[in-house]
Amino acid sequence: MKRINQPKVTLVGAGPGDPELITLKAVLALNKADVVLYDALIDPVLLEHAPETALKIFVGKRVGKHSQPQEDTNQLCVSLAKKHGHVVRLKGGDPFVFGRGSEEIEYIEAFGISTEMIPGITSAIAVPASAGIPVTKRGISESFWVVTGTTSAGELSRDLALAAQSTATVVVLMGTRKLAEISRVYSKFGKADLPIAIIQSGTTREEKIVAGYISDIEQKATEAKVEAPAIIIIGEVVRESMKLAEVYREVVTVAGRR
């Protein structure tokens, strides 16, 4: 008869998409899992780090395709921990960056079950970096904002209007469906010529990058058929990517302006 381990849930961030960007601590947690609950953006190869005997249960959600309500997932964490022992809740990116990780921890601990949090490399920084875009650079950007493109009410975050008035780099997560609204916000503040890039499936083999300016990014994104998951990066640092050099090569006119 199998001995049941003490109930425990480990919340693990799997990183931005590339399975090699998961942390060693996360891999070691998977090695000791009795159950793995994983999301839609998890590369299946990561499940190989868990024992063959571990239960692997998909609880993922994609835009417009919610396969498992959050409340059900919370309850599963509790019930499976009590039944099997160590549950690893494997989430994309970092669970504490728009990942509802804090909510899950609070729910689980209310049942007296011990928890552990293992951070992941957040896509907000790693995806731009993989495309050669630094979110900060001396003399260009002294800070960066990470803003959700879609709030719990389904609206564009009001913080974007504040961010748009700064000189900071702005990274928008979950914002592909709000691209038109984002463009209007920046145009309102006279920033139609600001560089912007959209990176779909960043750090993976399916990565797609579309870059331009606030004034033309909607058309470019439509032509390229950009879809979620994608990250939007706005700011002068976008020009710094060698991958995008062709897009931002200055065209000299008679007036000496682009």
C-alpha positions as CSV (number, residue, x, y, z in Angstrom):
1,M,0.0,0.0,0.0
2,K,1.4,3.4,-1.0
3,R,2.2,5.7,1.8
4,I,0.5,9.1,1.3
5,N,2.8,12.1,1.9
6,Q,1.8,15.0,4.0
7,P,-0.5,17.3,2.1
8,K,1.4,20.1,0.4
9,V,0.9,22.3,-2.7
10,T,3.9,23.9,-4.4
11,L,3.1,26.8,-6.8
12,V,5.7,26.7,-9.5
13,G,6.4,29.3,-12.2
14,A,7.5,27.5,-15.4
15,G,8.9,30.6,-17.1
16,P,8.1,32.4,-20.4
17,G,7.6,29.3,-22.7
18,D,11.0,27.9,-23.6
19,P,11.2,24.7,-21.4
20,E,14.9,25.3,-20.8
21,L,14.0,28.6,-19.0
22,I,12.4,26.8,-16.0
23,T,14.5,27.1,-12.9
24,L,16.4,24.3,-11.2
25,K,14.4,24.7,-8.1
26,A,11.2,24.2,-10.1
27,V,12.6,21.1,-11.7
28,L,13.5,19.7,-8.3
29,A,9.9,20.3,-7.1
30,L,8.5,18.5,-10.1
31,N,10.8,15.6,-9.3
32,K,9.0,15.1,-6.0
33,A,5.4,15.6,-7.3
34,D,2.6,13.2,-6.6
35,V,0.3,15.3,-8.8
36,V,1.0,18.0,-11.4
37,L,-1.8,20.5,-12.3
38,Y,-0.6,22.3,-15.4
39,D,-1.8,25.2,-17.5
40,A,-2.3,25.7,-21.3
41,L,1.0,27.5,-21.9
42,I,3.1,24.7,-20.4
43,D,5.4,22.9,-22.8
44,P,4.5,19.2,-22.3
45,V,8.2,18.3,-22.1
46,L,8.2,19.8,-18.6
47,L,6.0,17.0,-17.4
48,E,8.8,14.6,-18.0
49,H,10.5,16.1,-14.9
50,A,7.7,14.5,-12.7
51,P,7.8,10.8,-11.7
52,E,6.0,8.5,-14.1
53,T,3.7,7.6,-11.3
54,A,2.6,11.2,-10.8
55,L,-0.9,12.2,-11.9
56,K,-0.7,14.9,-14.7
57,I,-3.9,16.9,-15.0
58,F,-4.6,19.7,-17.4
59,V,-6.4,22.7,-15.9
60,G,-5.4,25.3,-18.5
61,K,-7.2,28.3,-19.9
62,R,-6.7,30.2,-23.1
63,V,-8.3,33.4,-24.3
64,G,-11.9,32.7,-25.0
65,K,-11.6,29.0,-24.1
66,H,-11.8,28.5,-20.3
67,S,-11.6,24.8,-19.8
68,Q,-11.4,24.9,-16.0
69,P,-12.8,27.7,-13.8
70,Q,-10.3,29.1,-11.3
71,E,-12.5,28.0,-8.3
72,D,-12.5,24.4,-9.5
73,T,-8.7,24.5,-9.8
74,N,-8.4,25.8,-6.3
75,Q,-10.6,23.0,-5.0
76,L,-8.6,20.4,-6.9
77,C,-5.4,21.6,-5.3
78,V,-6.9,21.0,-1.9
79,S,-8.6,17.7,-2.6
80,L,-5.7,16.1,-4.5
81,A,-3.2,17.2,-1.8
82,K,-5.3,15.5,0.9
83,K,-5.6,12.4,-1.2
84,H,-2.2,12.1,-2.8
85,G,0.3,14.3,-0.9
86,H,2.5,16.7,-2.9
87,V,0.7,18.7,-5.6
88,V,2.7,20.9,-8.0
89,R,0.6,23.6,-9.5
90,L,2.6,24.4,-12.7
91,K,1.8,27.9,-14.2
92,G,3.3,29.8,-17.1
93,G,5.6,32.8,-16.4
94,D,5.6,33.9,-12.8
95,P,2.4,33.1,-10.9
96,F,2.6,36.4,-9.0
97,V,2.6,38.5,-12.2
98,F,-1.0,38.5,-13.3
99,G,-1.1,34.8,-12.6
100,R,-3.5,34.7,-9.6
101,G,-0.9,32.8,-7.6
102,S,-1.6,34.8,-4.5
103,E,-5.3,33.9,-4.6
104,E,-4.5,30.2,-5.0
105,I,-2.1,30.3,-2.0
106,E,-4.6,32.0,0.2
107,Y,-7.4,29.5,-0.7
108,I,-5.2,26.4,-0.1
109,E,-3.7,27.7,3.2
110,A,-7.2,28.3,4.5
111,F,-7.6,24.5,4.6
112,G,-4.5,24.1,6.7
113,I,-2.4,22.7,3.8
114,S,1.2,23.9,3.7
115,T,2.3,25.7,0.6
116,E,5.6,26.7,-1.1
117,M,6.1,29.3,-3.8
118,I,8.8,28.9,-6.5
119,P,9.0,32.0,-8.7
120,G,9.3,31.7,-12.5
121,I,11.1,33.9,-15.0
122,T,8.4,36.4,-16.0
123,S,7.6,36.8,-19.6
124,A,7.3,40.5,-19.1
125,I,11.1,40.7,-19.1
126,A,12.3,37.5,-20.7
127,V,10.3,37.7,-23.9
128,P,11.5,41.2,-24.8
129,A,15.0,40.2,-23.9
130,S,14.9,37.1,-26.1
131,A,14.0,39.4,-29.0
132,G,16.9,41.7,-28.2
133,I,14.8,44.4,-26.6
134,P,16.1,45.7,-23.2
135,V,13.3,47.0,-21.0
136,T,15.7,49.6,-19.7
137,K,18.8,51.1,-21.2
138,R,21.0,53.9,-20.0
139,G,20.1,57.2,-21.7
140,I,16.9,55.8,-23.2
141,S,14.7,54.3,-20.5
142,E,15.2,54.6,-16.7
143,S,12.2,52.4,-15.7
144,F,9.5,50.1,-17.0
145,W,5.8,49.5,-16.3
146,V,4.1,46.1,-16.6
147,V,0.4,46.6,-17.2
148,T,-2.4,44.2,-17.8
149,G,-4.2,44.7,-21.0
150,T,-7.4,43.1,-19.7
151,T,-8.6,43.7,-16.1
152,S,-11.0,41.3,-14.3
153,A,-13.8,43.4,-15.7
154,G,-12.6,42.8,-19.2
155,E,-11.4,46.4,-19.7
156,L,-8.1,48.0,-20.5
157,S,-6.3,49.0,-17.3
158,R,-6.6,52.7,-16.4
159,D,-2.9,52.6,-15.5
160,L,-2.0,52.5,-19.2
161,A,-3.0,56.2,-19.6
162,L,-0.6,57.1,-16.8
163,A,2.1,55.0,-18.2
164,A,1.7,56.5,-21.6
165,Q,2.5,59.9,-20.2
166,S,5.8,58.8,-18.8
167,T,9.1,58.1,-20.6
168,A,9.2,54.6,-19.3
169,T,9.1,51.4,-21.3
170,V,5.6,49.9,-21.1
171,V,5.1,46.1,-21.3
172,V,1.4,45.1,-21.8
173,L,0.4,41.5,-21.0
174,M,-2.9,40.0,-22.2
175,G,-3.4,43.0,-24.5
176,T,-3.7,41.8,-28.1
177,R,-7.4,42.2,-28.2
178,K,-7.0,45.8,-26.9
179,L,-4.5,46.9,-29.4
180,A,-6.8,49.5,-31.0
181,E,-7.5,51.0,-27.6
182,I,-3.9,51.0,-26.6
183,S,-3.0,52.8,-29.9
184,R,-5.7,55.4,-29.2
185,V,-4.4,56.1,-25.7
186,Y,-0.9,56.7,-27.0
187,S,-2.1,58.8,-29.9
188,K,-4.1,60.9,-27.5
189,F,-0.8,61.9,-25.8
190,G,0.9,62.7,-29.1
191,K,2.9,59.5,-29.3
192,A,1.8,58.1,-32.6
193,D,5.5,57.8,-33.6
194,L,6.6,55.8,-30.6
195,P,8.1,52.4,-31.5
196,I,6.1,49.3,-30.5
197,A,6.6,45.6,-30.9
198,I,4.2,42.6,-30.4
199,I,5.8,39.2,-29.7
200,Q,3.6,36.1,-30.0
201,S,4.7,32.9,-28.3
202,G,8.0,34.5,-27.2
203,T,11.0,32.3,-26.5
204,T,9.5,29.3,-28.3
205,R,10.0,27.9,-31.8
206,E,6.7,29.5,-32.8
207,E,7.8,33.0,-31.9
208,K,6.5,35.7,-34.2
209,I,7.5,39.4,-33.9
210,V,5.7,42.3,-35.5
211,A,7.1,45.8,-35.0
212,G,6.4,49.3,-36.1
213,Y,5.0,52.5,-34.6
214,I,1.8,53.3,-32.7
215,S,0.4,54.7,-35.9
216,D,0.8,51.6,-38.0
217,I,0.9,48.6,-35.6
218,E,-2.8,47.8,-35.9
219,Q,-2.5,47.2,-39.6
220,K,0.7,45.3,-39.3
221,A,-0.7,43.0,-36.6
222,T,-3.8,42.3,-38.7
223,E,-1.7,41.5,-41.7
224,A,0.5,39.2,-39.7
225,K,-2.5,37.6,-38.0
226,V,-1.0,38.0,-34.5
227,E,-2.8,36.1,-31.8
228,A,-2.6,35.4,-28.1
229,P,-0.4,34.6,-26.2
230,A,1.5,37.8,-27.1
231,I,3.3,40.6,-25.3
232,I,3.3,44.2,-26.3
233,I,6.4,46.4,-25.7
234,I,6.1,50.1,-26.2
235,G,9.0,52.6,-26.0
236,E,12.2,53.8,-27.6
237,V,14.0,50.7,-26.4
238,V,12.3,48.7,-29.1
239,R,14.6,50.3,-31.6
240,E,17.6,48.7,-29.8
241,S,16.9,45.2,-31.0
242,M,19.2,44.1,-33.7
243,K,16.5,41.7,-34.9
244,L,14.3,44.8,-35.7
245,A,17.1,47.0,-37.2
246,E,15.4,46.8,-40.7
247,V,12.1,48.1,-39.3
248,Y,13.7,51.1,-37.6
249,R,16.4,52.1,-40.2
250,E,15.9,55.8,-40.6
251,V,14.9,57.0,-44.1
252,V,16.4,60.4,-44.8
253,T,14.2,62.8,-46.6
254,V,14.9,66.1,-48.2
255,A,13.8,67.7,-44.9
256,G,16.2,65.4,-43.0
257,R,13.4,63.8,-41.2
258,R,11.9,60.2,-41.2
